[in-house]
Amino acid sequence: MDTTSAHGSIAVLEGDTIRGRARFRPPPGHAQRLLPELDRLLVSLGLSLGDVDAFAVAVGPGSFTGLRIGIASVEGLAFGTGRPVVGISTIEATAYRYRSRDGLVAPFLDARREEVFGALFRTDGGTFSTIVAPVCERPEDFLARLGRVARVPRETILFAGGGLELYGAVVREVLGDLAELAEPVLDLAEEVGRIGRKRLEEGEAAPLGSLRAEYMRASDGEKAKR
């Protein structure tokens, strides 16, 4: 499941095969849509919750409210069914969509407040190495950081994520022909599921109640409290 942005999504995987998926966005919000959409998807596939072997959920960064809804819902389902659960980074899932590409991939997610969540990975036929660790900063600052990496030697960076809807022109302006813009990634449930299955096979299930949202910055409420 992915509820980290306005575009929520659910995917059901069996091995490497996508059995079905659902996409939705408010109104109403994820709290009202998520579990009914899951139920409809399972019924359409002739399945029940008892047929699900494990759960994977995007844990951020992303919408503070969306993260809490997704994590709480999945942990509740895991508790009720006795199945394992694993949390997956939104940034990693965004990059994973382009795992077959050889080169540089930069997840580029809208963080609101005129900032982006971003990182830079090198992909090599499905393997990833981190070049720039995940950050939350102004898009111009993030792009300047990536420009220093890409210019020596000159290498194109593929940008992917919802941040391109707002800042695609800024990417072009700062990096020019060093930037390639992918279609905006609006749902990540499939990638979350594929990474999650791999992690679970490697024994990385999270203890019940231990999933934590990756906010990457303080909420407005936390700032006001301080």
C-alpha positions in Angstrom: 0.0 0.0 0.0 1.1 3.6 -0.7 -0.7 6.5 1.0 2.2 9.0 1.0 0.7 11.4 -1.5 -2.8 12.4 -2.7 -2.6 9.5 -5.1 -3.2 6.4 -3.0 -2.6 2.9 -4.4 -2.8 -0.8 -3.5 -1.3 -3.7 -5.4 -1.7 -7.5 -4.9 1.3 -9.5 -6.0 1.7 -13.3 -6.4 5.4 -14.0 -7.0 6.6 -11.5 -9.6 3.1 -11.2 -11.1 0.7 -8.3 -10.4 -2.7 -9.9 -9.7 -4.5 -6.6 -9.4 -4.2 -3.0 -8.3 -6.4 -0.1 -7.2 -5.6 3.7 -7.5 -7.6 6.4 -5.7 -7.4 10.0 -4.5 -9.5 12.3 -2.3 -12.2 13.2 -1.7 -12.8 11.5 0.6 -9.4 11.1 2.3 -7.2 8.0 2.6 -8.7 7.1 6.0 -12.1 6.6 4.3 -10.9 5.1 1.0 -8.0 2.8 1.9 -9.6 -0.3 3.5 -12.8 -0.2 1.3 -10.6 -0.1 -1.8 -8.6 -3.0 -0.4 -11.7 -5.0 0.2 -13.1 -4.3 -3.3 -9.8 -5.3 -4.9 -9.6 -8.6 -3.0 -13.2 -9.4 -3.8 -12.6 -8.7 -7.5 -9.7 -11.2 -7.4 -11.6 -13.9 -5.5 -9.4 -13.4 -2.5 -9.8 -12.6 1.2 -7.5 -11.2 3.8 -6.7 -14.7 4.9 -5.1 -15.3 1.5 -2.6 -12.5 1.9 0.8 -13.9 3.1 2.4 -10.5 4.0 2.0 -6.8 3.9 4.3 -4.0 2.7 3.6 -0.3 3.2 5.3 3.0 2.1 6.6 4.7 5.2 7.7 8.0 3.7 8.7 10.6 3.3 5.4 12.1 2.2 2.2 13.4 3.6 2.3 13.3 7.4 -1.4 12.3 7.6 -1.1 9.8 4.8 1.9 8.1 6.3 0.1 7.6 9.6 -3.0 6.2 8.0 -1.1 3.7 5.8 1.1 2.5 8.6 -1.7 2.2 11.2 -3.9 0.4 8.7 -1.3 -2.1 7.6 -0.2 -2.8 11.2 -3.8 -3.4 12.1 -4.2 -5.9 9.2 -1.0 -7.6 10.1 -2.1 -8.0 13.8 -5.6 -9.2 12.8 -4.3 -11.8 10.3 -1.0 -12.8 12.1 1.0 -12.0 8.9 4.4 -10.2 8.7 4.8 -6.6 7.6 7.6 -4.5 6.2 8.0 -0.8 5.6 9.5 0.6 2.4 11.0 4.1 1.7 9.0 6.2 -0.8 12.3 7.5 -2.2 13.6 3.9 -2.7 10.3 2.8 -4.3 10.4 5.7 -6.7 13.9 4.8 -7.9 13.0 1.1 -8.0 10.6 1.7 -10.9 13.6 2.4 -13.1 15.7 -0.5 -11.8 16.4 -1.8 -15.3 18.1 1.4 -16.3 21.9 1.7 -16.2 22.9 5.1 -14.9 21.8 7.8 -12.5 18.2 8.1 -11.1 17.0 10.9 -8.9 13.7 10.5 -7.0 12.2 14.0 -6.9 9.2 14.3 -4.6 7.2 17.4 -3.6 7.7 18.1 0.1 5.5 21.2 0.2 6.8 24.5 1.7 8.7 25.0 -1.6 11.0 22.0 -0.8 11.6 18.6 -2.3 12.5 15.2 -1.0 15.3 13.8 -3.2 18.2 11.5 -3.5 20.5 10.2 -6.2 21.1 6.5 -7.0 23.2 4.7 -9.5 21.4 1.7 -11.0 22.9 -1.3 -12.7 20.4 -3.8 -14.0 18.5 -3.9 -10.7 21.2 -3.1 -8.2 21.4 0.3 -6.5 24.2 2.3 -4.9 23.5 5.6 -3.2 25.4 8.6 -4.6 23.5 11.4 -2.7 21.7 10.3 0.5 18.0 11.4 0.9 17.5 15.0 1.8 14.8 17.6 2.2 15.7 21.0 0.8 14.9 23.7 -1.7 14.8 22.3 -5.3 17.5 24.7 -6.4 19.8 23.6 -3.7 19.2 19.9 -4.4 19.7 20.4 -8.1 22.9 22.3 -7.6 24.2 19.4 -5.5 23.3 16.9 -8.2 24.8 19.1 -10.9 28.2 18.8 -9.2 28.0 15.1 -9.5 26.7 14.9 -13.1 29.0 17.4 -14.7 32.3 15.6 -14.0 32.1 13.4 -16.0 29.0 14.6 -17.9 26.2 12.1 -17.2 22.5 12.4 -17.7 20.3 12.1 -14.6 16.8 10.6 -14.9 14.4 12.5 -12.5 11.3 10.7 -11.3 8.5 11.6 -8.9 5.6 13.9 -8.2 7.9 16.9 -7.7 8.3 17.2 -11.4 4.7 18.5 -11.7 5.7 21.6 -9.8 9.4 21.9 -10.5 10.1 20.2 -13.9 10.9 23.6 -15.4 13.3 24.4 -12.6 15.1 21.0 -13.3 15.5 22.0 -17.0 16.7 25.5 -16.1 19.4 24.4 -13.6 20.7 21.2 -15.3 19.7 21.6 -19.0 20.6 18.6 -21.1 22.0 16.8 -18.0 18.4 16.1 -17.0 15.9 13.6 -18.3 12.4 13.9 -17.0 10.3 10.7 -16.5 6.6 10.7 -16.4 5.4 11.7 -12.9 5.2 8.7 -10.5 1.7 9.0 -9.0 1.4 5.6 -7.4 4.0 3.3 -5.9 2.1 0.3 -4.5 3.6 -2.1 -7.1 7.2 -1.0 -6.3 6.5 -1.1 -2.6 5.2 -4.7 -3.0 8.2 -5.9 -5.1 10.8 -4.4 -2.7 8.7 -5.7 0.3 8.6 -9.3 -1.0 12.4 -9.3 -1.5 12.9 -7.9 2.1 10.6 -10.4 3.6 12.3 -13.3 1.8 15.5 -12.0 3.4 14.0 -12.1 6.8 13.5 -8.4 7.3 9.9 -8.4 8.7 9.3 -5.6 11.2 8.2 -6.5 14.7 4.5 -5.6 15.2 4.1 -2.0 16.2 7.7 -1.1 15.2 7.1 0.6 11.9 8.1 4.3 12.0 7.2 7.0 9.5 10.2 8.6 7.7 9.1 12.2 8.0 12.6 13.7 7.3 11.6 16.9 8.9 9.5 18.2 11.9 5.7 18.7 11.4 4.2 22.2 11.9 2.8 21.0 15.2 6.2 19.9 16.4 7.7 23.2 15.4 5.0 25.1 17.2 5.4 23.1 20.3 9.2 23.8 20.4 
